[in-house]
Structures are given as C-alpha cells and as structure tokens.
C-alpha cells in the first residue's frame, strides 16, 4: 500500500480543506461533536487500533446533518426566505429537514416511496414537507429541478455540492484532531460526499494517511469508476445498504476522489449484518447497514491493517427497529 | 420537591466524596470517560433538558468497571497475587474479570446459572474463572465466602464495599463536571452502589441537586427501605431488569442513600421496553433493561421535571442481541 498524494489526477480547486475548516466553524454548536469510540474486541479482530467516529450519534442520526447545515447556512438571505428542496434516499432528507428547522428555512423533501418508514416519519417530524416518488420509475433530480423552478426553492443535492462536501469533511477533521495522525481512514461510499470531504481533511491533517472508500459489492459503481478513471453508471443495486444505492458518483465528488483516495473496496451484505450485530453486542451502538460499510472492511481483514492506526467513520444509525431486530436474529 | 442535604440521617464517615476523587484519579486512562448524550426528542418528551451519561459505552459495557477497577487497584500486593472472587448477576462479573485482566490479578466469578448467555461468555472471554450457581436455591454470598476462605481470594462484592461505591461515584462526577450543576440526578437502583456513589458526587459538586433512585416496580425493596428507614428484604423479583433483581440494600450503601437521596421511584417493565426502543430508534444506542430504569422515570413524567436540568445515568448496555430483538418487536 503506497501513500499519497497521488499526482496522476489534479485536485479540483473547490472545495478545498479551507472550506472544510470554514464549515467546521459554521456548524460548531449546531452539529454534535460526536464521540470517538474504541473497543479492544474490535482491535483484536482487526489486528489494528481502530478509532470509530460515531456519526450514528450525530443529530438526525447521520453525518448528513453536517453538509446540510453548512449548505443552508451559506445561502443568501433571499434564498433562505424562499426555502430549499432536497432529494434523498433518507438521511440527507432528515438532515435538510432538521438543519432547515434550526435555521428557520422552509424545506421540501423528495423521498423514495420505499424509504424506511422511520426515515419518512422522522423527516416529517422535523417539519419538512415530504414528496414521495418511485425511484425505480421516476427521476428524483428531474422532480427536484421542477420544484426548484416552480417555487423558487434552492436545490441542495445530497452529495454533489461544494458546501455539502465541505460540511461532510468536518467529521474526519474532528476525528484526526482528536486522536492524532492515522495510517488508514475508511469511509463508506454512496455518492461520494463523505468520502471526498473526508479525503480533503485527512490529506491536510495526516498527509501519510491512506484513504479508502467502501461500498456494497452489489453497487460497486464507485470502484469501477475509480479504477477506470471515468464515472460509471449502474442500475439501482439491491443491497441492505440503502444509503449507498446511488448509481453513479457526482461530477464534483469524483475528481476529488480520483485525486486523493487510494482505492475503493467492497463488502457483502452478510458482512454488514455481522458488523451490525458486532456493534450491538460488543459496542452497544446501533449502526445502520450503510454505516457499517467502512467497519466491515476493517473487521473482515479486507486490507493490510496489521498494527495500523485506522479511522473508521460510522456514518449513520437510522435503521428501523423492526428491521434491526430481523438482522439481529438472521 | 425540596433540596437536600437532609439532616435527619447522619452521613457515614466512609466512603466520602474525597474517596470518589481518589477513585477518579485511579481509574483515569483505564476506564473510558464516557460521552454525555443529548436528544431534542427526549427533551421534548420529558419537558426538561436531559443529559444522558452513557455508561453503556463503558468498558465491559457498564458502570461496574469503575468500582471493580478501583477496588482491585486498592488491594495490597500479596492480596493481588492470590486473586479476587466476585459474585454477580452479570455486569459486576464482567467488570471484575476485565479489571482483573488489566491489572494481572487472578479472578474467580460466581454467576447465576440463568444469567444472560452473553454475559457469561463475555466474562469467560475476559479470562475470568466462572462458577455457576442457582440463585433461587443457593446463597451466592456463602459460596463466595467459602471460595475466599479456601483459596485466600479477596471477595469483592458487587455493591456493598467502600471502594466499589467510591468507584461508581466517578460517573456522576464526570457528568456534572462536563455539563455543570443539575436540578435532578436519576440513577438506577439495585444494591445501591451506583446510587450511593452518585449521591456523594452530586451533593459535593451540585449541592442543590435532588438525587432519585429508580428501581423496578416488582422489586421495590429500596423504596420500602428508604421510606421505612430500615433495610427491607424481598424475594427475588421477577423483572426484565436483571441487574436490579437484588433483594436488599447493602449495609454500606443504605446509610448513604438514607442521608443523601431524596426519594426512590419505581417503573414498570413496559416502561423499560419502551425506553429501550426509544434509545435504539432515536438515540442509536443499546441500553439494557436495568440501564433504562433512570431514563424511564424521566421519559414517563414520573417526577416534576418541567424546565429542569436532569442528569440520567444509563448504567449499562449488556443485553443479548436476540433478547433485544424480542423487545424491539414486542
């Protein structure tokens, strides 16, 4: 495993690590500074020292609150008055609904009709106006653009947006500032917002740190894109990692990932279930399937980890209790 | 609700808050400084500002590690070489096994034969020698005394011990030092070690703070004892709060509780299940039934909480995943 910076792809000019720093100041006191958890049992299993950044304990249950809050905070006053619109497979929806509530900004959330019931209910509970769509038949981006045009709402996409990427990078910034330099950072990969932001933070604060994205085996568009050098689109993948059912990387996230990330790994749904059980049984936390992607790579020895200091971002905890019960007894 | 100090019962001379301070220094770097979690949803439900001290994220999954580590650390060298023996319904067992492992002290753990399988397995995994007994027929203290006499082991009881009480008080100390003075502190009550230690810390650091113990309805020996002024013994209660199936308060814990605690409340098993689901669904943490006692009192409005700053100790998270699944789908 070689360390970066890679020089074969140029780093885009925005966002930069300075934008991550600015985002951190903007969200301070609004986003939780989530705890870093450790476990000797996890370390023994991985043969490494693992630092789990518990974004499942973030407001609205996932890291998405960081980017959502930052993006809304950056809007000019007239745009704030008109409001925002977001499309999301779940956690971005709740994040926009909650971050908008805290900043008193109207918000419309476009969610897939088959999103977990808990996520739809939580989004409504945060005061968001919810519009459902069929993700196997309709184009959520088209719906978002239409609402944006009709009502003057500002579209805040779930990952492919500079302010969103910068906000997501604050989790890795906090992690490294708290525990010191890392050898490896493992980050789940859906559309790439968290991975791109994390890579910006990691390469600035811990330049020798190798950064890996981890996605579900069934939806390895990120791995294909990274290895081929251009964005690959796939059909909606069937995986329990509902937050990583994205079908292609963003035009803003992909270039950052190409420039700063070391490789993309994949894990099976069985590994995700095993990791969920591990977190419940040994670490007493609830991590949703997508949130287990990075951890599953470490717990299953998918990279040369021996003796390394490894940061693992647990991206979220929004799993329906009945679904969790099913995973625990599977 | 009146504030203390109560003057109708004298405070015992040991342990004191100074012993809690000494214990805190002794366990520093060995016990986790667990995070304090907050939730707007919980606050809205309680009509108060709640600060959850997450001892479910403590080493070995419960606050018990604090007292166990402190008690073992206080042993003279010859006693450390011979080893320790402990009897426990579960979490104290794991705590002694783990704390003894870290301090390289031999340890024998006497556990009820019907303790959760996960707790027995975890105790063995920490290198403890496990002896099982039938808690409906045999006297665990008698077994402990016999092993102690036969093998020269030092008996470390689960709660009725000065060093254990002082160690348990460090959780409330950390909580108040982190969030500032409290109006109310809610603590689960089994044998009284955590409640006594917490009261010592709370009354020293936040003298206006009212301290309440919370126990299962089915096992309200503590409430009966507190209100009658002398220790009341009850049969082994039937409750899902297996860590609070104690049948009487200790001779060392009861006088501290009499002197410093404001009242003892009780909650139903149904409230514990509801709280467990709340923690999974909204706060993304696993709290065992006993660990939900204090929270259930706050979430169900069992005390005049409106607008108050309330500390809630979540005592542990050691619940079998299959049992948790059952509670989530009940």
Contacts between the chains, C-beta under 8 A, distances in Angstrom:
chain1	res1	chain2	res2	distance
A	32	B	38	7.9
A	35	B	35	4.0
A	35	B	57	7.7
A	37	B	57	6.5
A	38	B	32	7.9
A	56	B	284	4.4
A	57	B	35	7.7
A	57	B	37	6.5
A	57	B	283	7.4
A	57	B	284	5.9
A	57	B	285	7.4
A	61	B	284	5.9
A	118	B	281	6.6
A	125	B	41	8.0
A	277	B	321	5.8
A	280	B	286	5.3
A	280	B	321	5.3
A	280	B	324	6.6
A	281	B	118	6.7
A	281	B	321	5.2
A	283	B	57	7.4
A	284	B	56	4.4
A	284	B	57	5.9
A	284	B	61	5.9
A	284	B	285	6.3
A	284	B	286	4.3
A	284	B	287	7.5
A	284	B	317	3.1
A	284	B	318	7.7
A	285	B	57	7.5
A	285	B	284	6.3
A	285	B	285	5.6
A	285	B	286	6.5
A	286	B	280	5.3
A	286	B	284	4.3
A	286	B	285	6.5
A	286	B	286	6.4
A	287	B	284	7.5
A	317	B	284	3.1
A	318	B	284	7.7
A	321	B	277	5.8
A	321	B	280	5.3
A	321	B	281	5.2
A	321	B	328	4.3
A	321	B	329	7.8
A	322	B	328	6.5
A	322	B	329	5.8
A	324	B	280	6.6
A	324	B	325	7.5
A	324	B	328	6.3
A	325	B	324	7.5
A	325	B	325	3.8
A	325	B	326	7.6
A	325	B	328	4.2
A	325	B	329	4.8
A	326	B	325	7.6
A	328	B	321	4.4
A	328	B	322	6.6
A	328	B	324	6.3
A	328	B	325	4.2
A	329	B	321	7.8
A	329	B	322	5.8
A	329	B	325	4.8
